[in-house]
């Protein structure tokens, strides 16, 4: 029954080659889509397509070597890396903040009340006599004189 297992192997290899071709075609569509949006898919994408074509041919001719397996692993790694990069780009776009276009104005009554309380607080600090040496007392007075009384 060696002929039946050989037929199974041929069918399996043909199925794998068809899957490889479908993936490569999707990769070409993605490359074309990137180009149509004004982007540059890059030489690595073209190189990846060529590597996939080589693997397809080797599967069809049943010429699978360690080099084929290594190439397939390299293809898988590159696809995973590009998928990760795409996800990160999407996350960055989602995280992009948009500042508010509306301006917030404080009502004049509230602003005036705030200014009064601020003045009262400053006056309170000025009137509390801290036990300071003359040098530090001058520094404190100079500090309080910096505030304007609107």
C-alpha positions in Angstrom: 0.0 0.0 0.0 2.8 2.5 -0.5 1.0 4.0 -3.4 -1.9 5.1 -1.3 0.3 6.9 1.3 2.1 8.6 -1.6 -1.2 9.8 -3.0 -2.2 11.2 0.4 1.1 13.0 0.7 0.7 14.5 -2.8 -2.8 15.7 -1.9 -1.5 17.2 1.3 1.3 19.0 -0.4 -1.1 20.3 -3.1 -3.4 21.6 -0.4 -0.5 23.2 1.4 0.7 24.8 -1.9 -2.8 26.2 -2.4 -2.9 27.7 1.1 0.5 29.2 0.5 -0.7 30.7 -2.8 -3.9 32.1 -1.1 -1.8 33.8 1.6 0.6 35.2 -1.0 -2.3 36.6 -3.0 -3.7 38.3 0.2 -0.2 39.7 0.8 -0.1 41.1 -2.7 -3.6 42.6 -2.3 -2.4 44.2 0.9 0.6 45.6 -0.8 -1.5 47.0 -3.6 -3.9 48.5 -1.1 -1.0 50.3 0.7 0.3 51.6 -2.6 -3.2 52.9 -3.6 -3.4 54.8 -0.3 -0.2 56.5 -1.2 2.0 54.4 1.1 5.1 52.4 0.3 4.8 48.7 1.1 8.6 48.4 1.1 11.0 45.9 -0.3 10.6 43.5 2.6 7.0 42.8 1.5 8.1 42.1 -2.1 10.9 39.8 -0.7 8.3 38.0 1.4 6.1 37.4 -1.7 9.1 35.9 -3.6 10.0 33.7 -0.6 6.4 32.4 -0.6 6.5 31.7 -4.4 9.7 29.6 -3.9 8.0 27.7 -1.1 4.9 27.1 -3.4 7.1 25.7 -6.2 9.0 23.4 -3.8 5.7 22.1 -2.4 4.4 21.5 -5.9 7.5 19.7 -7.0 7.7 17.8 -3.7 11.2 19.1 -3.1 11.0 19.9 0.6 14.3 20.4 2.3 15.5 21.9 5.6 16.0 25.2 3.7 12.3 25.1 2.7 11.3 24.7 6.4 13.6 27.4 7.5 12.3 29.8 4.8 8.7 28.9 5.9 9.6 29.7 9.5 11.2 33.0 8.4 8.0 33.9 6.5 5.9 33.1 9.5 8.1 35.3 11.8 7.9 38.2 9.3 4.2 38.0 9.0 3.8 37.9 12.8 6.1 41.0 13.1 4.1 42.9 10.6 0.8 42.0 12.3 2.2 43.2 15.6 3.4 46.5 14.0 -0.1 47.0 12.4 -1.8 46.5 15.8 0.6 49.0 17.4 -0.2 51.5 14.7 -3.9 51.1 15.2 -3.5 51.5 19.0 -1.5 54.7 18.5 -4.2 56.1 16.2 -6.9 55.2 18.9 -4.8 56.8 21.6 -4.3 60.0 19.7 -5.8 62.8 21.8 -7.9 65.6 20.5 -7.9 68.8 22.4 -11.2 70.5 23.2 -12.2 73.2 20.8 -14.5 74.9 23.3 -13.1 77.5 25.6 -14.1 77.7 29.2 -14.8 81.2 30.6 -15.3 81.8 34.3 -18.3 83.9 35.1 -17.3 87.4 36.3 -19.1 87.0 39.7 -17.2 83.9 40.5 -13.9 85.4 39.4 -14.4 88.5 41.5 -15.3 86.4 44.5 -12.1 84.4 44.0 -10.0 87.6 43.7 -11.5 88.9 47.0 -10.8 85.7 48.8 -7.3 85.6 47.5 -6.7 89.2 48.7 -8.2 88.3 52.1 -5.9 85.3 52.4 -2.8 87.4 51.5 -3.8 90.1 54.0 -4.2 87.4 56.7 -0.7 86.1 55.9 0.7 89.6 56.1 -1.0 90.4 59.4 0.1 87.2 61.2 3.3 88.2 62.8 5.7 85.3 62.4 8.7 85.4 64.7 11.2 86.0 62.0 14.6 87.6 62.0 14.7 91.0 60.1 16.3 89.4 57.0 13.6 86.8 56.6 10.8 89.3 57.4 12.1 91.5 54.5 12.1 88.4 52.2 8.5 87.6 53.1 7.4 91.1 52.6 9.1 91.2 49.2 7.4 88.0 48.3 3.9 89.4 49.2 4.6 92.6 47.4 4.9 90.6 44.1 1.2 89.9 44.1 -0.9 92.5 42.4 -4.2 93.6 43.8 -6.6 93.7 41.0 
